[in-house]
Amino acid sequence: MTLHSNLSLSDSLKGDQRQAFDEEHKDLARIMILVVFLFPLFGVYISGLLGTAIGMIISIVAYFLTPYITLKFGG
């Protein structure tokens, strides 16, 4: 499956689009995996349980929005 820059936000959240994005952008996918695991840990370090929850929310949102933002604004 090919990805294109006029991908809608709802289309970018689908599993097949996510998989195609990860296969085409392997380095960015690895960075996002690190973000998903590290943001909650940074939250614990900075402000405890509330920081963990905020870190988890930010990491999950970033993980799902990265394909849309990259394709929309990155070309």
SEFIZA-3560 file (N, C-alpha, C; in Angstrom, 3 decimals):
REM SEFIZA-3560
<numar><xx>0.837</xx><yy>-1.169</yy><zz>0.000</zz><atom>N</atom></numar>
<numar><xx>0.000</xx><yy>0.000</yy><zz>0.000</zz><atom>CA</atom></numar>
<numar><xx>0.885</xx><yy>1.236</yy><zz>0.000</zz><atom>C</atom></numar>
<numar><xx>0.565</xx><yy>2.181</yy><zz>-0.809</zz><atom>N</atom></numar>
<numar><xx>1.343</xx><yy>3.407</yy><zz>-0.874</zz><atom>CA</atom></numar>
<numar><xx>0.658</xx><yy>4.490</yy><zz>-0.065</zz><atom>C</atom></numar>
<numar><xx>1.464</xx><yy>5.387</yy><zz>0.442</zz><atom>N</atom></numar>
<numar><xx>0.955</xx><yy>6.503</yy><zz>1.214</zz><atom>CA</atom></numar>
<numar><xx>1.021</xx><yy>7.760</yy><zz>0.366</zz><atom>C</atom></numar>
<numar><xx>0.108</xx><yy>8.674</yy><zz>0.594</zz><atom>N</atom></numar>
<numar><xx>0.108</xx><yy>9.916</yy><zz>-0.157</zz><atom>CA</atom></numar>
<numar><xx>-0.127</xx><yy>11.080</yy><zz>0.782</zz><atom>C</atom></numar>
<numar><xx>0.268</xx><yy>12.291</yy><zz>0.354</zz><atom>N</atom></numar>
<numar><xx>0.230</xx><yy>13.448</yy><zz>1.239</zz><atom>CA</atom></numar>
<numar><xx>-1.180</xx><yy>13.962</yy><zz>1.490</zz><atom>C</atom></numar>
<numar><xx>-2.183</xx><yy>13.545</yy><zz>0.712</zz><atom>N</atom></numar>
<numar><xx>-3.545</xx><yy>14.018</yy><zz>0.971</zz><atom>CA</atom></numar>
<numar><xx>-4.325</xx><yy>13.010</yy><zz>1.816</zz><atom>C</atom></numar>
<numar><xx>-3.627</xx><yy>12.291</yy><zz>2.660</zz><atom>N</atom></numar>
<numar><xx>-4.199</xx><yy>11.321</yy><zz>3.577</zz><atom>CA</atom></numar>
<numar><xx>-4.984</xx><yy>12.059</yy><zz>4.658</zz><atom>C</atom></numar>
<numar><xx>-6.218</xx><yy>11.636</yy><zz>4.908</zz><atom>N</atom></numar>
<numar><xx>-7.013</xx><yy>12.283</yy><zz>5.949</zz><atom>CA</atom></numar>
<numar><xx>-6.593</xx><yy>11.756</yy><zz>7.321</zz><atom>C</atom></numar>
<numar><xx>-6.978</xx><yy>12.495</yy><zz>8.346</zz><atom>N</atom></numar>
<numar><xx>-6.622</xx><yy>12.088</yy><zz>9.703</zz><atom>CA</atom></numar>
<numar><xx>-7.251</xx><yy>10.746</yy><zz>10.054</zz><atom>C</atom></numar>
<numar><xx>-8.497</xx><yy>10.540</yy><zz>9.690</zz><atom>N</atom></numar>
<numar><xx>-9.151</xx><yy>9.266</yy><zz>10.012</zz><atom>CA</atom></numar>
<numar><xx>-8.516</xx><yy>8.104</yy><zz>9.243</zz><atom>C</atom></numar>
<numar><xx>-8.071</xx><yy>8.347</yy><zz>8.004</zz><atom>N</atom></numar>
<numar><xx>-7.392</xx><yy>7.294</yy><zz>7.250</zz><atom>CA</atom></numar>
<numar><xx>-6.030</xx><yy>6.965</yy><zz>7.855</zz><atom>C</atom></numar>
<numar><xx>-5.364</xx><yy>7.974</yy><zz>8.401</zz><atom>N</atom></numar>
<numar><xx>-4.035</xx><yy>7.736</yy><zz>8.963</zz><atom>CA</atom></numar>
<numar><xx>-4.089</xx><yy>6.918</yy><zz>10.253</zz><atom>C</atom></numar>
<numar><xx>-5.258</xx><yy>6.799</yy><zz>10.868</zz><atom>N</atom></numar>
<numar><xx>-5.386</xx><yy>6.039</yy><zz>12.106</zz><atom>CA</atom></numar>
<numar><xx>-5.659</xx><yy>4.563</yy><zz>11.858</zz><atom>C</atom></numar>
<numar><xx>-5.900</xx><yy>4.177</yy><zz>10.622</zz><atom>N</atom></numar>
<numar><xx>-6.191</xx><yy>2.779</yy><zz>10.299</zz><atom>CA</atom></numar>
<numar><xx>-4.916</xx><yy>1.942</yy><zz>10.356</zz><atom>C</atom></numar>
<numar><xx>-5.068</xx><yy>0.692</yy><zz>10.729</zz><atom>N</atom></numar>
<numar><xx>-3.928</xx><yy>-0.197</yy><zz>10.916</zz><atom>CA</atom></numar>
<numar><xx>-3.103</xx><yy>-0.425</yy><zz>9.666</zz><atom>C</atom></numar>
<numar><xx>-3.764</xx><yy>-0.570</yy><zz>8.515</zz><atom>N</atom></numar>
<numar><xx>-3.011</xx><yy>-0.818</yy><zz>7.287</zz><atom>CA</atom></numar>
<numar><xx>-2.202</xx><yy>0.408</yy><zz>6.871</zz><atom>C</atom></numar>
<numar><xx>-2.745</xx><yy>1.596</yy><zz>7.103</zz><atom>N</atom></numar>
<numar><xx>-1.994</xx><yy>2.819</yy><zz>6.807</zz><atom>CA</atom></numar>
<numar><xx>-0.813</xx><yy>2.959</yy><zz>7.758</zz><atom>C</atom></numar>
<numar><xx>-1.035</xx><yy>2.625</yy><zz>9.031</zz><atom>N</atom></numar>
<numar><xx>0.031</xx><yy>2.706</yy><zz>10.026</zz><atom>CA</atom></numar>
<numar><xx>1.169</xx><yy>1.742</yy><zz>9.669</zz><atom>C</atom></numar>
<numar><xx>0.805</xx><yy>0.531</yy><zz>9.256</zz><atom>N</atom></numar>
<numar><xx>1.810</xx><yy>-0.457</yy><zz>8.884</zz><atom>CA</atom></numar>
<numar><xx>2.586</xx><yy>-0.009</yy><zz>7.650</zz><atom>C</atom></numar>
<numar><xx>1.898</xx><yy>0.545</yy><zz>6.661</zz><atom>N</atom></numar>
<numar><xx>2.575</xx><yy>1.033</yy><zz>5.459</zz><atom>CA</atom></numar>
<numar><xx>3.519</xx><yy>2.176</yy><zz>5.807</zz><atom>C</atom></numar>
<numar><xx>3.095</xx><yy>3.059</yy><zz>6.690</zz><atom>N</atom></numar>
<numar><xx>3.953</xx><yy>4.168</yy><zz>7.111</zz><atom>CA</atom></numar>
<numar><xx>5.193</xx><yy>3.641</yy><zz>7.824</zz><atom>C</atom></numar>
<numar><xx>5.001</xx><yy>2.698</yy><zz>8.736</zz><atom>N</atom></numar>
<numar><xx>6.128</xx><yy>2.141</yy><zz>9.482</zz><atom>CA</atom></numar>
<numar><xx>7.121</xx><yy>1.438</yy><zz>8.560</zz><atom>C</atom></numar>
<numar><xx>6.636</xx><yy>0.768</yy><zz>7.531</zz><atom>N</atom></numar>
<numar><xx>7.530</xx><yy>0.089</yy><zz>6.601</zz><atom>CA</atom></numar>
<numar><xx>8.313</xx><yy>1.073</yy><zz>5.735</zz><atom>C</atom></numar>
<numar><xx>7.700</xx><yy>2.196</yy><zz>5.382</zz><atom>N</atom></numar>
<numar><xx>8.378</xx><yy>3.190</yy><zz>4.544</zz><atom>CA</atom></numar>
<numar><xx>9.304</xx><yy>4.102</yy><zz>5.346</zz><atom>C</atom></numar>
<numar><xx>9.025</xx><yy>4.272</yy><zz>6.632</zz><atom>N</atom></numar>
<numar><xx>9.806</xx><yy>5.172</yy><zz>7.481</zz><atom>CA</atom></numar>
<numar><xx>10.304</xx><yy>4.411</yy><zz>8.709</zz><atom>C</atom></numar>
<numar><xx>11.197</xx><yy>3.475</yy><zz>8.511</zz><atom>N</atom></numar>
<numar><xx>11.652</xx><yy>2.596</yy><zz>9.598</zz><atom>CA</atom></numar>
<numar><xx>12.353</xx><yy>3.353</yy><zz>10.722</zz><atom>C</atom></numar>
<numar><xx>13.180</xx><yy>4.339</yy><zz>10.374</zz><atom>N</atom></numar>
<numar><xx>13.881</xx><yy>5.092</yy><zz>11.418</zz><atom>CA</atom></numar>
<numar><xx>12.913</xx><yy>5.898</yy><zz>12.272</zz><atom>C</atom></numar>
<numar><xx>11.954</xx><yy>6.532</yy><zz>11.636</zz><atom>N</atom></numar>
<numar><xx>10.960</xx><yy>7.302</yy><zz>12.374</zz><atom>CA</atom></numar>
<numar><xx>10.094</xx><yy>6.389</yy><zz>13.245</zz><atom>C</atom></numar>
<numar><xx>9.798</xx><yy>5.203</yy><zz>12.758</zz><atom>N</atom></numar>
<numar><xx>9.018</xx><yy>4.234</yy><zz>13.546</zz><atom>CA</atom></numar>
<numar><xx>9.795</xx><yy>3.813</yy><zz>14.791</zz><atom>C</atom></numar>
<numar><xx>11.094</xx><yy>3.627</yy><zz>14.663</zz><atom>N</atom></numar>
<numar><xx>11.905</xx><yy>3.265</yy><zz>15.830</zz><atom>CA</atom></numar>
<numar><xx>11.927</xx><yy>4.394</yy><zz>16.862</zz><atom>C</atom></numar>
<numar><xx>12.024</xx><yy>5.623</yy><zz>16.384</zz><atom>N</atom></numar>
<numar><xx>12.011</xx><yy>6.774</yy><zz>17.290</zz><atom>CA</atom></numar>
<numar><xx>10.676</xx><yy>6.859</yy><zz>18.021</zz><atom>C</atom></numar>
<numar><xx>9.589</xx><yy>6.617</yy><zz>17.304</zz><atom>N</atom></numar>
<numar><xx>8.272</xx><yy>6.684</yy><zz>17.943</zz><atom>CA</atom></numar>
<numar><xx>8.089</xx><yy>5.579</yy><zz>18.980</zz><atom>C</atom></numar>
<numar><xx>8.665</xx><yy>4.420</yy><zz>18.753</zz><atom>N</atom></numar>
<numar><xx>8.607</xx><yy>3.358</yy><zz>19.757</zz><atom>CA</atom></numar>
<numar><xx>9.339</xx><yy>3.801</yy><zz>21.018</zz><atom>C</atom></numar>
<numar><xx>10.485</xx><yy>4.436</yy><zz>20.853</zz><atom>N</atom></numar>
<numar><xx>11.209</xx><yy>4.961</yy><zz>22.010</zz><atom>CA</atom></numar>
<numar><xx>10.397</xx><yy>6.023</yy><zz>22.744</zz><atom>C</atom></numar>
<numar><xx>9.738</xx><yy>6.899</yy><zz>22.006</zz><atom>N</atom></numar>
<numar><xx>8.913</xx><yy>7.939</yy><zz>22.611</zz><atom>CA</atom></numar>
<numar><xx>7.793</xx><yy>7.321</yy><zz>23.432</zz><atom>C</atom></numar>
<numar><xx>7.145</xx><yy>6.304</yy><zz>22.870</zz><atom>N</atom></numar>
<numar><xx>6.036</xx><yy>5.656</yy><zz>23.568</zz><atom>CA</atom></numar>
<numar><xx>6.498</xx><yy>5.068</yy><zz>24.898</zz><atom>C</atom></numar>
<numar><xx>7.684</xx><yy>4.526</yy><zz>24.951</zz><atom>N</atom></numar>
<numar><xx>8.167</xx><yy>3.931</yy><zz>26.191</zz><atom>CA</atom></numar>
<numar><xx>8.822</xx><yy>4.935</yy><zz>27.139</zz><atom>C</atom></numar>
<numar><xx>9.460</xx><yy>5.970</yy><zz>26.596</zz><atom>N</atom></numar>
<numar><xx>10.222</xx><yy>6.881</yy><zz>27.457</zz><atom>CA</atom></numar>
<numar><xx>9.402</xx><yy>8.018</yy><zz>28.056</zz><atom>C</atom></numar>
<numar><xx>8.395</xx><yy>8.538</yy><zz>27.360</zz><atom>N</atom></numar>
<numar><xx>7.626</xx><yy>9.658</yy><zz>27.901</zz><atom>CA</atom></numar>
<numar><xx>6.990</xx><yy>9.339</yy><zz>29.252</zz><atom>C</atom></numar>
<numar><xx>6.358</xx><yy>8.171</yy><zz>29.424</zz><atom>N</atom></numar>
<numar><xx>5.821</xx><yy>7.871</yy><zz>30.763</zz><atom>CA</atom></numar>
<numar><xx>6.906</xx><yy>7.798</yy><zz>31.846</zz><atom>C</atom></numar>
<numar><xx>8.072</xx><yy>7.294</yy><zz>31.481</zz><atom>N</atom></numar>
<numar><xx>9.169</xx><yy>7.249</yy><zz>32.452</zz><atom>CA</atom></numar>
<numar><xx>9.645</xx><yy>8.644</yy><zz>32.821</zz><atom>C</atom></numar>
<numar><xx>9.711</xx><yy>9.536</yy><zz>31.829</zz><atom>N</atom></numar>
<numar><xx>10.066</xx><yy>10.927</yy><zz>32.125</zz><atom>CA</atom></numar>
<numar><xx>9.005</xx><yy>11.564</yy><zz>33.017</zz><atom>C</atom></numar>
<numar><xx>7.740</xx><yy>11.215</yy><zz>32.778</zz><atom>N</atom></numar>
<numar><xx>6.663</xx><yy>11.736</yy><zz>33.611</zz><atom>CA</atom></numar>
<numar><xx>6.793</xx><yy>11.314</yy><zz>35.056</zz><atom>C</atom></numar>
<numar><xx>7.166</xx><yy>10.066</yy><zz>35.288</zz><atom>N</atom></numar>
<numar><xx>7.380</xx><yy>9.578</yy><zz>36.661</zz><atom>CA</atom></numar>
<numar><xx>8.515</xx><yy>10.357</yy><zz>37.307</zz><atom>C</atom></numar>
<numar><xx>9.576</xx><yy>10.543</yy><zz>36.579</zz><atom>N</atom></numar>
<numar><xx>10.748</xx><yy>11.243</yy><zz>37.109</zz><atom>CA</atom></numar>
<numar><xx>10.414</xx><yy>12.687</yy><zz>37.448</zz><atom>C</atom></numar>
<numar><xx>9.628</xx><yy>13.338</yy><zz>36.598</zz><atom>N</atom></numar>
<numar><xx>9.346</xx><yy>14.757</yy><zz>36.783</zz><atom>CA</atom></numar>
<numar><xx>8.273</xx><yy>14.998</yy><zz>37.840</zz><atom>C</atom></numar>
<numar><xx>7.142</xx><yy>14.275</yy><zz>37.749</zz><atom>N</atom></numar>
<numar><xx>6.065</xx><yy>14.619</yy><zz>38.687</zz><atom>CA</atom></numar>
<numar><xx>5.228</xx><yy>13.439</yy><zz>39.161</zz><atom>C</atom></numar>
<numar><xx>5.760</xx><yy>12.257</yy><zz>39.175</zz><atom>N</atom></numar>
<numar><xx>5.052</xx><yy>11.128</yy><zz>39.761</zz><atom>CA</atom></numar>
<numar><xx>3.938</xx><yy>10.561</yy><zz>38.898</zz><atom>C</atom></numar>
<numar><xx>2.877</xx><yy>10.132</yy><zz>39.565</zz><atom>N</atom></numar>
<numar><xx>1.792</xx><yy>9.418</yy><zz>38.887</zz><atom>CA</atom></numar>
<numar><xx>1.076</xx><yy>10.282</yy><zz>37.854</zz><atom>C</atom></numar>
<numar><xx>0.809</xx><yy>11.540</yy><zz>38.178</zz><atom>N</atom></numar>
<numar><xx>0.166</xx><yy>12.436</yy><zz>37.214</zz><atom>CA</atom></numar>
<numar><xx>1.055</xx><yy>12.616</yy><zz>35.981</zz><atom>C</atom></numar>
<numar><xx>2.328</xx><yy>12.742</yy><zz>36.176</zz><atom>N</atom></numar>
<numar><xx>3.271</xx><yy>12.864</yy><zz>35.065</zz><atom>CA</atom></numar>
<numar><xx>3.284</xx><yy>11.617</yy><zz>34.199</zz><atom>C</atom></numar>
<numar><xx>3.129</xx><yy>10.462</yy><zz>34.826</zz><atom>N</atom></numar>
<numar><xx>3.059</xx><yy>9.212</yy><zz>34.074</zz><atom>CA</atom></numar>
<numar><xx>1.835</xx><yy>9.199</yy><zz>33.169</zz><atom>C</atom></numar>
<numar><xx>0.701</xx><yy>9.596</yy><zz>33.705</zz><atom>N</atom></numar>
<numar><xx>-0.530</xx><yy>9.627</yy><zz>32.913</zz><atom>CA</atom></numar>
<numar><xx>-0.408</xx><yy>10.614</yy><zz>31.755</zz><atom>C</atom></numar>
<numar><xx>0.120</xx><yy>11.788</yy><zz>32.022</zz><atom>N</atom></numar>
<numar><xx>0.292</xx><yy>12.789</yy><zz>30.967</zz><atom>CA</atom></numar>
<numar><xx>1.289</xx><yy>12.287</yy><zz>29.931</zz><atom>C</atom></numar>
<numar><xx>2.378</xx><yy>11.676</yy><zz>30.388</zz><atom>N</atom></numar>
<numar><xx>3.373</xx><yy>11.123</yy><zz>29.466</zz><atom>CA</atom></numar>
<numar><xx>2.793</xx><yy>10.036</yy><zz>28.587</zz><atom>C</atom></numar>
<numar><xx>1.939</xx><yy>9.193</yy><zz>29.156</zz><atom>N</atom></numar>
<numar><xx>1.305</xx><yy>8.133</yy><zz>28.361</zz><atom>CA</atom></numar>
<numar><xx>0.370</xx><yy>8.726</yy><zz>27.314</zz><atom>C</atom></numar>
<numar><xx>-0.407</xx><yy>9.702</yy><zz>27.699</zz><atom>N</atom></numar>
<numar><xx>-1.329</xx><yy>10.331</yy><zz>26.754</zz><atom>CA</atom></numar>
<numar><xx>-0.568</xx><yy>11.000</yy><zz>25.619</zz><atom>C</atom></numar>
<numar><xx>0.463</xx><yy>11.744</yy><zz>25.955</zz><atom>N</atom></numar>
<numar><xx>1.259</xx><yy>12.422</yy><zz>24.923</zz><atom>CA</atom></numar>
<numar><xx>1.917</xx><yy>11.414</yy><zz>24.002</zz><atom>C</atom></numar>
<numar><xx>2.459</xx><yy>10.337</yy><zz>24.551</zz><atom>N</atom></numar>
<numar><xx>3.153</xx><yy>9.365</yy><zz>23.706</zz><atom>CA</atom></numar>
<numar><xx>2.191</xx><yy>8.636</yy><zz>22.781</zz><atom>C</atom></numar>
<numar><xx>1.005</xx><yy>8.305</yy><zz>23.260</zz><atom>N</atom></numar>
<numar><xx>0.031</xx><yy>7.606</yy><zz>22.414</zz><atom>CA</atom></numar>
<numar><xx>-0.480</xx><yy>8.532</yy><zz>21.316</zz><atom>C</atom></numar>
<numar><xx>-0.783</xx><yy>9.768</yy><zz>21.658</zz><atom>N</atom></numar>
<numar><xx>-1.231</xx><yy>10.732</yy><zz>20.650</zz><atom>CA</atom></numar>
<numar><xx>-0.136</xx><yy>10.955</yy><zz>19.607</zz><atom>C</atom></numar>
<numar><xx>1.096</xx><yy>11.105</yy><zz>20.066</zz><atom>N</atom></numar>
<numar><xx>2.203</xx><yy>11.307</yy><zz>19.128</zz><atom>CA</atom></numar>
<numar><xx>2.380</xx><yy>10.098</yy><zz>18.219</zz><atom>C</atom></numar>
<numar><xx>2.232</xx><yy>8.912</yy><zz>18.766</zz><atom>N</atom></numar>
<numar><xx>2.391</xx><yy>7.697</yy><zz>17.975</zz><atom>CA</atom></numar>
<numar><xx>1.366</xx><yy>7.623</yy><zz>16.845</zz><atom>C</atom></numar>
<numar><xx>0.125</xx><yy>7.968</yy><zz>17.138</zz><atom>N</atom></numar>
<numar><xx>-0.913</xx><yy>7.879</yy><zz>16.124</zz><atom>CA</atom></numar>
<numar><xx>-0.942</xx><yy>9.067</yy><zz>15.169</zz><atom>C</atom></numar>
<numar><xx>-0.478</xx><yy>10.240</yy><zz>15.601</zz><atom>N</atom></numar>
<numar><xx>-0.509</xx><yy>11.409</yy><zz>14.731</zz><atom>CA</atom></numar>
<numar><xx>0.738</xx><yy>11.572</yy><zz>13.875</zz><atom>C</atom></numar>
<numar><xx>1.809</xx><yy>10.880</yy><zz>14.197</zz><atom>N</atom></numar>
<numar><xx>3.046</xx><yy>11.022</yy><zz>13.425</zz><atom>CA</atom></numar>
<numar><xx>2.878</xx><yy>10.735</yy><zz>11.936</zz><atom>C</atom></numar>
<numar><xx>2.198</xx><yy>9.662</yy><zz>11.512</zz><atom>N</atom></numar>
<numar><xx>2.044</xx><yy>9.454</yy><zz>10.073</zz><atom>CA</atom></numar>
<numar><xx>1.299</xx><yy>10.596</yy><zz>9.384</zz><atom>C</atom></numar>
<numar><xx>0.244</xx><yy>11.073</yy><zz>10.017</zz><atom>N</atom></numar>
<numar><xx>-0.551</xx><yy>12.152</yy><zz>9.420</zz><atom>CA</atom></numar>
<numar><xx>0.283</xx><yy>13.431</yy><zz>9.312</zz><atom>C</atom></numar>
<numar><xx>0.942</xx><yy>13.802</yy><zz>10.381</zz><atom>N</atom></numar>
<numar><xx>1.723</xx><yy>15.041</yy><zz>10.384</zz><atom>CA</atom></numar>
<numar><xx>2.903</xx><yy>14.947</yy><zz>9.423</zz><atom>C</atom></numar>
<numar><xx>3.583</xx><yy>13.820</yy><zz>9.415</zz><atom>N</atom></numar>
<numar><xx>4.732</xx><yy>13.653</yy><zz>8.528</zz><atom>CA</atom></numar>
<numar><xx>4.328</xx><yy>13.735</yy><zz>7.076</zz><atom>C</atom></numar>
<numar><xx>3.249</xx><yy>13.081</yy><zz>6.703</zz><atom>N</atom></numar>
<numar><xx>2.818</xx><yy>13.078</yy><zz>5.306</zz><atom>CA</atom></numar>
<numar><xx>2.184</xx><yy>14.417</yy><zz>4.904</zz><atom>C</atom></numar>
<numar><xx>1.518</xx><yy>15.068</yy><zz>5.831</zz><atom>N</atom></numar>
<numar><xx>0.837</xx><yy>16.322</yy><zz>5.530</zz><atom>CA</atom></numar>
<numar><xx>1.820</xx><yy>17.466</yy><zz>5.385</zz><atom>C</atom></numar>
<numar><xx>2.782</xx><yy>17.557</yy><zz>6.299</zz><atom>N</atom></numar>
<numar><xx>3.693</xx><yy>18.691</yy><zz>6.312</zz><atom>CA</atom></numar>
<numar><xx>5.096</xx><yy>18.362</yy><zz>5.824</zz><atom>C</atom></numar>
<numar><xx>5.459</xx><yy>17.092</yy><zz>5.804</zz><atom>N</atom></numar>
<numar><xx>6.801</xx><yy>16.718</yy><zz>5.413</zz><atom>CA</atom></numar>
<numar><xx>6.939</xx><yy>16.386</yy><zz>3.934</zz><atom>C</atom></numar>
<numar><xx>5.850</xx><yy>16.256</yy><zz>3.250</zz><atom>N</atom></numar>
<numar><xx>5.940</xx><yy>15.974</yy><zz>1.818</zz><atom>CA</atom></numar>
<numar><xx>5.516</xx><yy>14.633</yy><zz>1.539</zz><atom>C</atom></numar>
//
